[in-house]
Amino acid sequence: QVQLVESGGGLVQAGGSLRLTCAASGRTFSWYHMGWFRQAPGNEREFVAVISRSGGSTTYANSVKGRFTISRDNAKNTMYLQMNSLEPEDTAVYYCAASARGSVSILEYDYWGQGTQVTVSS
């Protein structure tokens, strides 16, 4: 079992920045590929970014590429999502998730946090 807790969400103006944090506990954090997903009202949960176990490989959704940066610190059992140049379309609940396989597919993730709200005003 892995327990995940997100933090760092909030209200920000368009063009601003936020950094989300995902704190993990339980089984060894470095065993898992880690991902960020988001879900806006009325929409399905969608992939945002994924980072490999070591942090050496990352993949981003086209909609956030060049604006968001995923990173992790295995010594601290923590993952981050730095979000810059935020747009109103980025408004959603953001979830972190852990996967033994590493994927952009929501189906490949075994453990989820409770989510943190990000609201971007225009």
Buried (B, 14 or more C-beta within 10 A) or exposed (E): EBEBEBEBBEEBEEEBEBEBBBBBEEEEBBEBBBBBBBBBEEEEBBBBBBBBBEBEEBBBBEBBEEBBBBBBEBEEBBBBBBBBEBBEEBBBBBBBBBBEEBBBEBEBBEBBBEBBEBBBEE
